[in-house]
Amino acid sequence: MRGTSALLIAVLALGPLVSCGTARGDGAGIGALFGAGIGAAVDRHNGWRGAAIGGALGALTGYAIGSEIDRERDEVRWRAHHERRVIVHECRDDYGARYRVQGAPYGETQVETRVTRFDPQTGEWIVVSETVQRVD
């Protein structure tokens, strides 16, 4: 039990340090941390085994969700640049959360991309990330 508690504390302490710059990397890192924490708590006989299995499954799930968000972002960015107009895509992740990916021309060769998530409790779109990137 002491090992499981130590692992859970380590997972929670390292959680804020996860940031890879892409939704794919962030999703994998966050999924691995939460999966390891949950796996360690569930497997009472061998917390390390549960953490390893939960971390692997969490990383795969987070990577898949983040990959879909990155794909939508890239597509919107490319279309906004080539069509020179604001493009908005809506998508849902595996958990049913609604996301809106918006791309708009920012300069001659740059596009601003904004990812927002719909909060059903407030009825508002919350900004998840904003970037300005060069597109050739």
N, CA, C and O atoms as CSV, one atom per row, in Angstrom:
chain,resi,resn,atom,element,x,y,z
A,1,MET,N,N,0.830,-1.190,0.000
A,1,MET,CA,C,0.000,0.000,0.000
A,1,MET,C,C,0.873,1.252,0.000
A,1,MET,O,O,0.531,2.253,-0.630
A,2,ARG,N,N,2.011,1.192,0.715
A,2,ARG,CA,C,2.897,2.343,0.786
A,2,ARG,C,C,3.484,2.672,-0.589
A,2,ARG,O,O,3.623,3.843,-0.940
A,3,GLY,N,N,3.826,1.645,-1.363
A,3,GLY,CA,C,4.362,1.845,-2.714
A,3,GLY,C,C,3.330,2.470,-3.632
A,3,GLY,O,O,3.665,3.326,-4.451
A,4,THR,N,N,2.085,2.053,-3.507
A,4,THR,CA,C,1.011,2.617,-4.326
A,4,THR,C,C,0.799,4.085,-3.997
A,4,THR,O,O,0.605,4.899,-4.899
A,5,SER,N,N,0.834,4.429,-2.734
A,5,SER,CA,C,0.672,5.830,-2.332
A,5,SER,C,C,1.815,6.674,-2.854
A,5,SER,O,O,1.590,7.789,-3.326
A,6,ALA,N,N,3.036,6.170,-2.780
A,6,ALA,CA,C,4.190,6.913,-3.284
A,6,ALA,C,C,4.083,7.122,-4.787
A,6,ALA,O,O,4.398,8.198,-5.294
A,7,LEU,N,N,3.637,6.091,-5.501
A,7,LEU,CA,C,3.481,6.212,-6.951
A,7,LEU,C,C,2.397,7.221,-7.298
A,7,LEU,O,O,2.562,8.021,-8.219
A,8,LEU,N,N,1.311,7.189,-6.579
A,8,LEU,CA,C,0.222,8.124,-6.829
A,8,LEU,C,C,0.667,9.564,-6.574
A,8,LEU,O,O,0.324,10.465,-7.340
A,9,ILE,N,N,1.420,9.779,-5.515
A,9,ILE,CA,C,1.937,11.126,-5.224
A,9,ILE,C,C,2.892,11.570,-6.331
A,9,ILE,O,O,2.845,12.726,-6.754
A,10,ALA,N,N,3.754,10.675,-6.805
A,10,ALA,CA,C,4.691,11.018,-7.881
A,10,ALA,C,C,3.955,11.376,-9.160
A,10,ALA,O,O,4.321,12.332,-9.844
A,11,VAL,N,N,2.911,10.608,-9.487
A,11,VAL,CA,C,2.123,10.882,-10.692
A,11,VAL,C,C,1.464,12.249,-10.598
A,11,VAL,O,O,1.498,13.016,-11.559
A,12,LEU,N,N,0.875,12.560,-9.477
A,12,LEU,CA,C,0.211,13.852,-9.308
A,12,LEU,C,C,1.213,15.005,-9.301
A,12,LEU,O,O,0.900,16.091,-9.787
A,13,ALA,N,N,2.390,14.790,-8.767
A,13,ALA,CA,C,3.399,15.849,-8.723
A,13,ALA,C,C,3.978,16.125,-10.101
A,13,ALA,O,O,4.288,17.273,-10.418
A,14,LEU,N,N,4.129,15.098,-10.923
A,14,LEU,CA,C,4.721,15.266,-12.251
A,14,LEU,C,C,3.697,15.653,-13.317
A,14,LEU,O,O,4.084,16.034,-14.421
A,15,GLY,N,N,2.430,15.566,-13.018
A,15,GLY,CA,C,1.378,15.875,-13.988
A,15,GLY,C,C,1.504,17.229,-14.650
A,15,GLY,O,O,1.407,17.306,-15.875
A,16,PRO,N,N,1.719,18.314,-13.896
A,16,PRO,CA,C,1.815,19.634,-14.531
A,16,PRO,C,C,3.028,19.815,-15.436
A,16,PRO,O,O,3.063,20.756,-16.229
A,17,LEU,N,N,4.019,18.938,-15.333
A,17,LEU,CA,C,5.210,19.066,-16.157
A,17,LEU,C,C,5.021,18.536,-17.567
A,17,LEU,O,O,5.893,18.728,-18.414
A,18,VAL,N,N,3.899,17.870,-17.840
A,18,VAL,CA,C,3.674,17.272,-19.146
A,18,VAL,C,C,3.223,18.349,-20.123
A,18,VAL,O,O,2.171,18.963,-19.943
A,19,SER,N,N,4.025,18.572,-21.156
A,19,SER,CA,C,3.648,19.470,-22.241
A,19,SER,C,C,4.617,19.245,-23.381
A,19,SER,O,O,5.813,19.506,-23.247
A,20,CYS,N,N,4.111,18.768,-24.492
A,20,CYS,CA,C,4.972,18.446,-25.625
A,20,CYS,C,C,4.730,19.373,-26.807
A,20,CYS,O,O,5.407,19.236,-27.827
A,21,GLY,N,N,3.814,20.291,-26.714
A,21,GLY,CA,C,3.582,21.229,-27.796
A,21,GLY,C,C,2.542,20.786,-28.809
A,21,GLY,O,O,2.072,21.605,-29.598
A,22,THR,N,N,2.176,19.528,-28.810
A,22,THR,CA,C,1.123,19.054,-29.698
A,22,THR,C,C,0.053,18.379,-28.850
A,22,THR,O,O,0.323,17.889,-27.754
A,23,ALA,N,N,-1.146,18.364,-29.371
A,23,ALA,CA,C,-2.223,17.681,-28.657
A,23,ALA,C,C,-1.923,16.191,-28.553
A,23,ALA,O,O,-2.299,15.544,-27.575
A,24,ARG,N,N,-1.250,15.652,-29.554
A,24,ARG,CA,C,-0.884,14.236,-29.567
A,24,ARG,C,C,0.052,13.925,-28.399
A,24,ARG,O,O,-0.182,12.974,-27.654
A,25,GLY,N,N,1.109,14.720,-28.236
A,25,GLY,CA,C,2.065,14.497,-27.150
A,25,GLY,C,C,1.466,14.784,-25.785
A,25,GLY,O,O,1.680,14.035,-24.832
A,26,ASP,N,N,0.712,15.880,-25.694
A,26,ASP,CA,C,0.064,16.207,-24.417
A,26,ASP,C,C,-0.925,15.123,-24.018
A,26,ASP,O,O,-0.980,14.719,-22.856
A,27,GLY,N,N,-1.711,14.651,-24.993
A,27,GLY,CA,C,-2.700,13.609,-24.700
A,27,GLY,C,C,-2.050,12.324,-24.223
A,27,GLY,O,O,-2.532,11.687,-23.286
A,28,ALA,N,N,-0.948,11.938,-24.872
A,28,ALA,CA,C,-0.246,10.717,-24.470
A,28,ALA,C,C,0.344,10.855,-23.071
A,28,ALA,O,O,0.254,9.933,-22.261
A,29,GLY,N,N,0.949,12.015,-22.790
A,29,GLY,CA,C,1.550,12.222,-21.472
A,29,GLY,C,C,0.524,12.265,-20.356
A,29,GLY,O,O,0.693,11.623,-19.320
A,30,ILE,N,N,-0.530,13.017,-20.569
A,30,ILE,CA,C,-1.577,13.120,-19.551
A,30,ILE,C,C,-2.285,11.787,-19.373
A,30,ILE,O,O,-2.566,11.376,-18.247
A,31,GLY,N,N,-2.579,11.102,-20.492
A,31,GLY,CA,C,-3.215,9.788,-20.409
A,31,GLY,C,C,-2.360,8.785,-19.659
A,31,GLY,O,O,-2.872,7.981,-18.880
A,32,ALA,N,N,-1.044,8.833,-19.898
A,32,ALA,CA,C,-0.137,7.906,-19.200
A,32,ALA,C,C,-0.116,8.185,-17.702
A,32,ALA,O,O,-0.126,7.256,-16.894
A,33,LEU,N,N,-0.087,9.464,-17.332
A,33,LEU,CA,C,-0.059,9.799,-15.908
A,33,LEU,C,C,-1.335,9.364,-15.198
A,33,LEU,O,O,-1.284,8.734,-14.141
A,34,PHE,N,N,-2.470,9.703,-15.782
A,34,PHE,CA,C,-3.729,9.321,-15.145
A,34,PHE,C,C,-3.935,7.805,-15.171
A,34,PHE,O,O,-4.413,7.221,-14.198
A,35,GLY,N,N,-3.571,7.169,-16.296
A,35,GLY,CA,C,-3.694,5.718,-16.383
A,35,GLY,C,C,-2.825,5.004,-15.366
A,35,GLY,O,O,-3.246,4.013,-14.770
A,36,ALA,N,N,-1.591,5.514,-15.162
A,36,ALA,CA,C,-0.694,4.908,-14.169
A,36,ALA,C,C,-1.248,5.081,-12.762
A,36,ALA,O,O,-1.194,4.158,-11.950
A,37,GLY,N,N,-1.776,6.253,-12.478
A,37,GLY,CA,C,-2.354,6.493,-11.149
A,37,GLY,C,C,-3.546,5.604,-10.883
A,37,GLY,O,O,-3.663,5.017,-9.808
A,38,ILE,N,N,-4.431,5.502,-11.859
A,38,ILE,CA,C,-5.622,4.662,-11.696
A,38,ILE,C,C,-5.231,3.189,-11.638
A,38,ILE,O,O,-5.766,2.431,-10.829
A,39,GLY,N,N,-4.287,2.782,-12.509
A,39,GLY,CA,C,-3.846,1.388,-12.514
A,39,GLY,C,C,-3.203,0.977,-11.205
A,39,GLY,O,O,-3.425,-0.133,-10.722
A,40,ALA,N,N,-2.405,1.868,-10.626
A,40,ALA,CA,C,-1.758,1.557,-9.342
A,40,ALA,C,C,-2.790,1.447,-8.224
A,40,ALA,O,O,-2.655,0.616,-7.326
A,41,ALA,N,N,-3.814,2.283,-8.282
A,41,ALA,CA,C,-4.848,2.241,-7.244
A,41,ALA,C,C,-5.737,0.998,-7.376
A,41,ALA,O,O,-6.205,0.461,-6.373
A,42,VAL,N,N,-5.967,0.548,-8.602
A,42,VAL,CA,C,-6.868,-0.593,-8.825
A,42,VAL,C,C,-6.189,-1.924,-8.498
A,42,VAL,O,O,-6.801,-2.802,-7.890
A,43,ASP,N,N,-4.914,-2.073,-8.904
A,43,ASP,CA,C,-4.201,-3.333,-8.669
A,43,ASP,C,C,-3.602,-3.309,-7.261
A,43,ASP,O,O,-2.495,-2.809,-7.060
A,44,ARG,N,N,-4.322,-3.840,-6.313
A,44,ARG,CA,C,-3.911,-3.757,-4.906
A,44,ARG,C,C,-2.767,-4.711,-4.548
A,44,ARG,O,O,-2.042,-4.479,-3.581
A,45,HIS,N,N,-2.608,-5.777,-5.326
A,45,HIS,CA,C,-1.570,-6.758,-5.001
A,45,HIS,C,C,-0.211,-6.353,-5.560
A,45,HIS,O,O,0.821,-6.648,-4.956
A,46,ASN,N,N,-0.203,-5.681,-6.703
A,46,ASN,CA,C,1.047,-5.278,-7.332
A,46,ASN,C,C,0.822,-3.925,-8.010
A,46,ASN,O,O,0.446,-3.868,-9.181
A,47,GLY,N,N,1.050,-2.846,-7.274
A,47,GLY,CA,C,0.782,-1.501,-7.768
A,47,GLY,C,C,1.605,-1.115,-8.981
A,47,GLY,O,O,1.128,-0.382,-9.847
A,48,TRP,N,N,2.853,-1.608,-9.055
A,48,TRP,CA,C,3.707,-1.274,-10.197
A,48,TRP,C,C,3.176,-1.896,-11.476
A,48,TRP,O,O,3.221,-1.277,-12.539
A,49,ARG,N,N,2.672,-3.124,-11.375
A,49,ARG,CA,C,2.101,-3.772,-12.559
A,49,ARG,C,C,0.870,-3.008,-13.031
A,49,ARG,O,O,0.708,-2.756,-14.225
A,50,GLY,N,N,0.013,-2.644,-12.099
A,50,GLY,CA,C,-1.176,-1.868,-12.457
A,50,GLY,C,C,-0.819,-0.521,-13.050
A,50,GLY,O,O,-1.467,-0.062,-13.991
A,51,ALA,N,N,0.215,0.121,-12.502
A,51,ALA,CA,C,0.648,1.413,-13.028
A,51,ALA,C,C,1.189,1.271,-14.446
A,51,ALA,O,O,0.926,2.119,-15.299
A,52,ALA,N,N,1.936,0.213,-14.698
A,52,ALA,CA,C,2.492,0.003,-16.034
A,52,ALA,C,C,1.393,-0.251,-17.058
A,52,ALA,O,O,1.398,0.337,-18.140
A,53,ILE,N,N,0.459,-1.119,-16.718
A,53,ILE,CA,C,-0.635,-1.426,-17.650
A,53,ILE,C,C,-1.537,-0.202,-17.838
A,53,ILE,O,O,-1.889,0.149,-18.964
A,54,GLY,N,N,-1.903,0.437,-16.741
A,54,GLY,CA,C,-2.750,1.633,-16.836
A,54,GLY,C,C,-2.065,2.763,-17.574
A,54,GLY,O,O,-2.705,3.472,-18.350
A,55,GLY,N,N,-0.773,2.944,-17.345
A,55,GLY,CA,C,-0.020,3.982,-18.045
A,55,GLY,C,C,0.039,3.738,-19.538
A,55,GLY,O,O,-0.108,4.667,-20.332
A,56,ALA,N,N,0.253,2.490,-19.923
A,56,ALA,CA,C,0.302,2.165,-21.352
A,56,ALA,C,C,-1.054,2.387,-22.021
A,56,ALA,O,O,-1.132,2.977,-23.098
A,57,LEU,N,N,-2.104,1.918,-21.387
A,57,LEU,CA,C,-3.441,2.106,-21.965
A,57,LEU,C,C,-3.833,3.581,-21.997
A,57,LEU,O,O,-4.428,4.043,-22.971
A,58,GLY,N,N,-3.506,4.316,-20.946
A,58,GLY,CA,C,-3.797,5.748,-20.906
A,58,GLY,C,C,-3.027,6.513,-21.969
A,58,GLY,O,O,-3.569,7.425,-22.594
A,59,ALA,N,N,-1.762,6.147,-22.181
A,59,ALA,CA,C,-0.952,6.813,-23.198
A,59,ALA,C,C,-1.518,6.564,-24.593
A,59,ALA,O,O,-1.585,7.484,-25.407
A,60,LEU,N,N,-1.918,5.342,-24.868
A,60,LEU,CA,C,-2.499,5.030,-26.185
A,60,LEU,C,C,-3.800,5.780,-26.420
A,60,LEU,O,O,-4.025,6.318,-27.504
A,61,THR,N,N,-4.655,5.818,-25.409
A,61,THR,CA,C,-5.925,6.524,-25.545
A,61,THR,C,C,-5.701,8.021,-25.710
A,61,THR,O,O,-6.312,8.641,-26.580
A,62,GLY,N,N,-4.843,8.605,-24.898
A,62,GLY,CA,C,-4.544,10.034,-25.003
A,62,GLY,C,C,-3.900,10.390,-26.328
A,62,GLY,O,O,-4.195,11.442,-26.896
A,63,TYR,N,N,-3.019,9.524,-26.832
A,63,TYR,CA,C,-2.379,9.753,-28.121
A,63,TYR,C,C,-3.407,9.745,-29.248
A,63,TYR,O,O,-3.351,10.586,-30.145
A,64,ALA,N,N,-4.346,8.797,-29.205
A,64,ALA,CA,C,-5.367,8.709,-30.248
A,64,ALA,C,C,-6.256,9.952,-30.262
A,64,ALA,O,O,-6.560,10.483,-31.330
A,65,ILE,N,N,-6.668,10.412,-29.101
A,65,ILE,CA,C,-7.515,11.609,-29.023
A,65,ILE,C,C,-6.727,12.832,-29.492
A,65,ILE,O,O,-7.233,13.626,-30.286
A,66,GLY,N,N,-5.512,12.990,-29.016
A,66,GLY,CA,C,-4.686,14.124,-29.416
A,66,GLY,C,C,-4.344,14.110,-30.894
A,66,GLY,O,O,-4.262,15.165,-31.524
A,67,SER,N,N,-4.144,12.931,-31.448
A,67,SER,CA,C,-3.847,12.807,-32.870
A,67,SER,C,C,-5.008,13.306,-33.722
A,67,SER,O,O,-4.796,13.962,-34.742
A,68,GLU,N,N,-6.216,13.000,-33.313
A,68,GLU,CA,C,-7.395,13.467,-34.047
A,68,GLU,C,C,-7.508,14.987,-33.974
A,68,GLU,O,O,-7.838,15.629,-34.971
A,69,ILE,N,N,-7.240,15.566,-32.815
A,69,ILE,CA,C,-7.284,17.029,-32.683
A,69,ILE,C,C,-6.188,17.671,-33.533
A,69,ILE,O,O,-6.436,18.687,-34.182
A,70,ASP,N,N,-4.981,17.099,-33.543
A,70,ASP,CA,C,-3.906,17.635,-34.384
A,70,ASP,C,C,-4.236,17.523,-35.868
A,70,ASP,O,O,-3.933,18.431,-36.642
A,71,ARG,N,N,-4.852,16.418,-36.268
A,71,ARG,CA,C,-5.225,16.238,-37.677
A,71,ARG,C,C,-6.227,17.304,-38.102
A,71,ARG,O,O,-6.088,17.912,-39.163
A,72,GLU,N,N,-7.237,17.524,-37.265
A,72,GLU,CA,C,-8.230,18.564,-37.562
A,72,GLU,C,C,-7.560,19.933,-37.638
A,72,GLU,O,O,-7.857,20.723,-38.534
A,73,ARG,N,N,-6.664,20.211,-36.706
A,73,ARG,CA,C,-5.971,21.502,-36.674
A,73,ARG,C,C,-5.156,21.713,-37.944
A,73,ARG,O,O,-5.195,22.795,-38.529
A,74,ASP,N,N,-4.416,20.689,-38.377
A,74,ASP,CA,C,-3.602,20.812,-39.583
A,74,ASP,C,C,-4.459,21.016,-40.824
A,74,ASP,O,O,-4.126,21.830,-41.685
A,75,GLU,N,N,-5.550,20.286,-40.918
A,75,GLU,CA,C,-6.436,20.425,-42.072
A,75,GLU,C,C,-7.044,21.824,-42.129
A,75,GLU,O,O,-7.088,22.441,-43.193
A,76,VAL,N,N,-7.505,22.315,-41.000
A,76,VAL,CA,C,-8.100,23.651,-40.951
A,76,VAL,C,C,-7.057,24.713,-41.287
A,76,VAL,O,O,-7.349,25.663,-42.015
A,77,ARG,N,N,-5.855,24.557,-40.765
A,77,ARG,CA,C,-4.785,25.516,-41.034
A,77,ARG,C,C,-4.467,25.563,-42.524
A,77,ARG,O,O,-4.333,26.644,-43.098
A,78,TRP,N,N,-4.346,24.405,-43.146
A,78,TRP,CA,C,-4.016,24.341,-44.566
A,78,TRP,C,C,-5.122,24.975,-45.406
A,78,TRP,O,O,-4.847,25.774,-46.302
A,79,ARG,N,N,-6.371,24.616,-45.113
A,79,ARG,CA,C,-7.490,25.174,-45.887
A,79,ARG,C,C,-7.625,26.671,-45.693
A,79,ARG,O,O,-7.906,27.385,-46.655
A,80,ALA,N,N,-7.435,27.168,-44.481
A,80,ALA,CA,C,-7.537,28.605,-44.233
A,80,ALA,C,C,-6.472,29.361,-45.020
A,80,ALA,O,O,-6.738,30.437,-45.557
A,81,HIS,N,N,-5.267,28.799,-45.089
A,81,HIS,CA,C,-4.194,29.460,-45.820
A,81,HIS,C,C,-4.485,29.485,-47.318
A,81,HIS,O,O,-4.338,30.524,-47.961
A,82,HIS,N,N,-4.891,28.360,-47.869
A,82,HIS,CA,C,-5.089,28.266,-49.314
A,82,HIS,C,C,-6.391,28.901,-49.784
A,82,HIS,O,O,-6.476,29.344,-50.929
A,83,GLU,N,N,-7.382,28.954,-48.947
A,83,GLU,CA,C,-8.648,29.559,-49.342
A,83,GLU,C,C,-8.763,30.997,-48.863
A,83,GLU,O,O,-9.686,31.711,-49.254
A,84,ARG,N,N,-7.807,31.436,-47.994
A,84,ARG,CA,C,-7.752,32.808,-47.482
A,84,ARG,C,C,-9.051,33.234,-46.810
A,84,ARG,O,O,-9.530,34.347,-47.022
A,85,ARG,N,N,-9.610,32.358,-46.012
A,85,ARG,CA,C,-10.825,32.697,-45.270
A,85,ARG,C,C,-10.830,31.931,-43.959
A,85,ARG,O,O,-9.997,31.052,-43.738
A,86,VAL,N,N,-11.774,32.269,-43.094
A,86,VAL,CA,C,-11.903,31.598,-41.802
A,86,VAL,C,C,-12.594,30.253,-42.016
A,86,VAL,O,O,-13.653,30.182,-42.639
A,87,ILE,N,N,-11.996,29.208,-41.505
A,87,ILE,CA,C,-12.535,27.855,-41.616
A,87,ILE,C,C,-12.791,27.343,-40.199
A,87,ILE,O,O,-11.934,27.476,-39.325
A,88,VAL,N,N,-13.959,26.763,-39.972
A,88,VAL,CA,C,-14.288,26.224,-38.655
A,88,VAL,C,C,-14.732,24.775,-38.814
A,88,VAL,O,O,-15.623,24.478,-39.610
A,89,HIS,N,N,-14.109,23.877,-38.057
A,89,HIS,CA,C,-14.500,22.465,-38.009
A,89,HIS,C,C,-14.945,22.149,-36.596
A,89,HIS,O,O,-14.357,22.637,-35.631
A,90,GLU,N,N,-15.976,21.340,-36.471
A,90,GLU,CA,C,-16.358,20.834,-35.159
A,90,GLU,C,C,-16.124,19.328,-35.148
A,90,GLU,O,O,-16.403,18.640,-36.130
A,91,CYS,N,N,-15.609,18.823,-34.028
A,91,CYS,CA,C,-15.359,17.390,-33.898
A,91,CYS,C,C,-15.641,16.985,-32.460
A,91,CYS,O,O,-15.783,17.831,-31.577
A,92,ARG,N,N,-15.719,15.690,-32.241
A,92,ARG,CA,C,-15.925,15.131,-30.901
A,92,ARG,C,C,-14.807,14.146,-30.625
A,92,ARG,O,O,-14.344,13.448,-31.526
A,93,ASP,N,N,-14.371,14.094,-29.357
A,93,ASP,CA,C,-13.372,13.098,-29.002
A,93,ASP,C,C,-14.083,11.815,-28.573
A,93,ASP,O,O,-15.308,11.719,-28.645
A,94,ASP,N,N,-13.301,10.832,-28.125
A,94,ASP,CA,C,-13.865,9.534,-27.754
A,94,ASP,C,C,-14.804,9.616,-26.560
A,94,ASP,O,O,-15.590,8.695,-26.333
A,95,TYR,N,N,-14.739,10.695,-25.794
A,95,TYR,CA,C,-15.577,10.840,-24.611
A,95,TYR,C,C,-16.802,11.708,-24.877
A,95,TYR,O,O,-17.576,11.976,-23.957
A,96,GLY,N,N,-16.991,12.150,-26.120
A,96,GLY,CA,C,-18.159,12.939,-26.475
A,96,GLY,C,C,-17.992,14.434,-26.304
A,96,GLY,O,O,-18.938,15.184,-26.541
A,97,ALA,N,N,-16.804,14.894,-25.896
A,97,ALA,CA,C,-16.583,16.337,-25.736
A,97,ALA,C,C,-16.522,16.994,-27.114
A,97,ALA,O,O,-15.917,16.453,-28.040
A,98,ARG,N,N,-17.149,18.156,-27.242
A,98,ARG,CA,C,-17.176,18.870,-28.512
A,98,ARG,C,C,-16.003,19.847,-28.590
A,98,ARG,O,O,-15.736,20.598,-27.652
A,99,TYR,N,N,-15.313,19.821,-29.725
A,99,TYR,CA,C,-14.211,20.731,-29.980
A,99,TYR,C,C,-14.487,21.504,-31.257
A,99,TYR,O,O,-15.124,20.993,-32.179
A,100,ARG,N,N,-14.012,22.714,-31.306
A,100,ARG,CA,C,-14.109,23.540,-32.505
A,100,ARG,C,C,-12.688,23.970,-32.848
A,100,ARG,O,O,-11.985,24.550,-32.021
A,101,VAL,N,N,-12.278,23.678,-34.079
A,101,VAL,CA,C,-10.958,24.066,-34.560
A,101,VAL,C,C,-11.173,25.132,-35.625
A,101,VAL,O,O,-11.841,24.887,-36.630
A,102,GLN,N,N,-10.604,26.316,-35.405
A,102,GLN,CA,C,-10.827,27.447,-36.299
A,102,GLN,C,C,-9.490,27.922,-36.845
A,102,GLN,O,O,-8.544,28.133,-36.087
A,103,GLY,N,N,-9.413,28.089,-38.156
A,103,GLY,CA,C,-8.212,28.612,-38.793
A,103,GLY,C,C,-8.561,29.866,-39.562
A,103,GLY,O,O,-9.589,29.919,-40.236
A,104,ALA,N,N,-7.708,30.883,-39.466
A,104,ALA,CA,C,-7.946,32.143,-40.165
A,104,ALA,C,C,-6.618,32.699,-40.666
A,104,ALA,O,O,-5.606,32.584,-39.975
A,105,PRO,N,N,-6.602,33.302,-41.862
A,105,PRO,CA,C,-5.375,33.935,-42.347
A,105,PRO,C,C,-4.917,35.007,-41.368
A,105,PRO,O,O,-5.717,35.818,-40.901
A,106,TYR,N,N,-3.639,35.004,-41.066
A,106,TYR,CA,C,-3.089,35.956,-40.108
A,106,TYR,C,C,-2.162,36.944,-40.807
A,106,TYR,O,O,-2.063,38.104,-40.407
A,107,GLY,N,N,-1.507,36.493,-41.816
A,107,GLY,CA,C,-0.600,37.331,-42.595
A,107,GLY,C,C,-0.499,36.737,-43.985
A,107,GLY,O,O,-1.314,35.905,-44.385
A,108,GLU,N,N,0.514,37.178,-44.715
A,108,GLU,CA,C,0.664,36.683,-46.085
A,108,GLU,C,C,0.919,35.172,-46.121
A,108,GLU,O,O,0.395,34.473,-46.989
A,109,THR,N,N,1.725,34.669,-45.176
A,109,THR,CA,C,2.052,33.240,-45.150
A,109,THR,C,C,1.807,32.629,-43.774
A,109,THR,O,O,2.380,31.588,-43.451
A,110,GLN,N,N,0.968,33.260,-42.964
A,110,GLN,CA,C,0.718,32.748,-41.622
A,110,GLN,C,C,-0.774,32.512,-41.408
A,110,GLN,O,O,-1.626,33.177,-41.996
A,111,VAL,N,N,-1.053,31.548,-40.551
A,111,VAL,CA,C,-2.430,31.211,-40.200
A,111,VAL,C,C,-2.545,31.130,-38.688
A,111,VAL,O,O,-1.693,30.540,-38.025
A,112,GLU,N,N,-3.600,31.723,-38.145
A,112,GLU,CA,C,-3.889,31.617,-36.722
A,112,GLU,C,C,-4.857,30.458,-36.530
A,112,GLU,O,O,-5.878,30.372,-37.211
A,113,THR,N,N,-4.533,29.577,-35.607
A,113,THR,CA,C,-5.389,28.432,-35.312
A,113,THR,C,C,-5.831,28.509,-33.860
A,113,THR,O,O,-5.019,28.757,-32.969
A,114,ARG,N,N,-7.115,28.298,-33.625
A,114,ARG,CA,C,-7.659,28.328,-32.268
A,114,ARG,C,C,-8.470,27.049,-32.054
A,114,ARG,O,O,-9.331,26.704,-32.863
A,115,VAL,N,N,-8.186,26.363,-30.968
A,115,VAL,CA,C,-8.944,25.166,-30.594
A,115,VAL,C,C,-9.749,25.513,-29.353
A,115,VAL,O,O,-9.197,25.971,-28.352
A,116,THR,N,N,-11.061,25.292,-29.424
A,116,THR,CA,C,-11.930,25.568,-28.289
A,116,THR,C,C,-12.723,24.316,-27.944
A,116,THR,O,O,-12.966,23.467,-28.802
A,117,ARG,N,N,-13.121,24.211,-26.698
A,117,ARG,CA,C,-13.912,23.077,-26.215
A,117,ARG,C,C,-15.209,23.633,-25.650
A,117,ARG,O,O,-15.207,24.632,-24.931
A,118,PHE,N,N,-16.308,22.984,-25.978
A,118,PHE,CA,C,-17.619,23.430,-25.511
A,118,PHE,C,C,-17.848,22.938,-24.088
A,118,PHE,O,O,-17.684,21.753,-23.799
A,119,ASP,N,N,-18.229,23.855,-23.204
A,119,ASP,CA,C,-18.547,23.516,-21.821
A,119,ASP,C,C,-20.064,23.508,-21.686
A,119,ASP,O,O,-20.682,24.572,-21.681
A,120,PRO,N,N,-20.684,22.320,-21.575
A,120,PRO,CA,C,-22.143,22.249,-21.515
A,120,PRO,C,C,-22.734,22.884,-20.262
A,120,PRO,O,O,-23.901,23.274,-20.261
A,121,GLN,N,N,-21.945,22.993,-19.195
A,121,GLN,CA,C,-22.464,23.592,-17.959
A,121,GLN,C,C,-22.685,25.096,-18.114
A,121,GLN,O,O,-23.677,25.637,-17.627
A,122,THR,N,N,-21.750,25.767,-18.798
A,122,THR,CA,C,-21.879,27.216,-18.971
A,122,THR,C,C,-22.450,27.590,-20.328
A,122,THR,O,O,-22.910,28.715,-20.522
A,123,GLY,N,N,-22.424,26.641,-21.277
A,123,GLY,CA,C,-22.898,26.933,-22.626
A,123,GLY,C,C,-21.929,27.794,-23.421
A,123,GLY,O,O,-22.333,28.450,-24.381
A,124,GLU,N,N,-20.656,27.803,-23.039
A,124,GLU,CA,C,-19.665,28.636,-23.709
A,124,GLU,C,C,-18.541,27.779,-24.289
A,124,GLU,O,O,-18.314,26.647,-23.861
A,125,TRP,N,N,-17.842,28.352,-25.279
A,125,TRP,CA,C,-16.664,27.720,-25.859
A,125,TRP,C,C,-15.443,28.233,-25.111
A,125,TRP,O,O,-15.237,29.443,-25.014
A,126,ILE,N,N,-14.626,27.316,-24.579
A,126,ILE,CA,C,-13.439,27.652,-23.801
A,126,ILE,C,C,-12.214,27.458,-24.699
A,126,ILE,O,O,-12.065,26.410,-25.327
A,127,VAL,N,N,-11.347,28.453,-24.760
A,127,VAL,CA,C,-10.152,28.369,-25.594
A,127,VAL,C,C,-9.167,27.381,-24.972
A,127,VAL,O,O,-8.765,27.527,-23.818
A,128,VAL,N,N,-8.788,26.376,-25.756
A,128,VAL,CA,C,-7.820,25.374,-25.314
A,128,VAL,C,C,-6.409,25.785,-25.745
A,128,VAL,O,O,-5.462,25.684,-24.965
A,129,SER,N,N,-6.277,26.253,-27.003
A,129,SER,CA,C,-4.975,26.700,-27.478
A,129,SER,C,C,-5.144,27.657,-28.646
A,129,SER,O,O,-6.126,27.596,-29.385
A,130,GLU,N,N,-4.167,28.541,-28.797
A,130,GLU,CA,C,-4.107,29.465,-29.921
A,130,GLU,C,C,-2.669,29.485,-30.433
A,130,GLU,O,O,-1.726,29.603,-29.651
A,131,THR,N,N,-2.509,29.369,-31.741
A,131,THR,CA,C,-1.171,29.415,-32.320
A,131,THR,C,C,-1.211,30.212,-33.614
A,131,THR,O,O,-2.242,30.276,-34.285
A,132,VAL,N,N,-0.090,30.814,-33.955
A,132,VAL,CA,C,0.105,31.446,-35.259
A,132,VAL,C,C,1.303,30.739,-35.862
A,132,VAL,O,O,2.394,30.734,-35.291
A,133,GLN,N,N,1.084,30.135,-37.041
A,133,GLN,CA,C,2.160,29.365,-37.652
A,133,GLN,C,C,2.310,29.725,-39.117
A,133,GLN,O,O,1.364,30.136,-39.788
A,134,ARG,N,N,3.523,29.558,-39.580
A,134,ARG,CA,C,3.829,29.798,-40.988
A,134,ARG,C,C,3.367,28.591,-41.806
A,134,ARG,O,O,3.619,27.443,-41.441
A,135,VAL,N,N,2.696,28.871,-42.906
A,135,VAL,CA,C,2.226,27.809,-43.795
A,135,VAL,C,C,2.651,28.170,-45.215
A,135,VAL,O,O,2.300,29.236,-45.720
A,136,ASP,N,N,3.392,27.296,-45.846
A,136,ASP,CA,C,3.832,27.544,-47.233
A,136,ASP,C,C,3.141,26.632,-48.202
A,136,ASP,O,O,3.392,26.704,-49.405
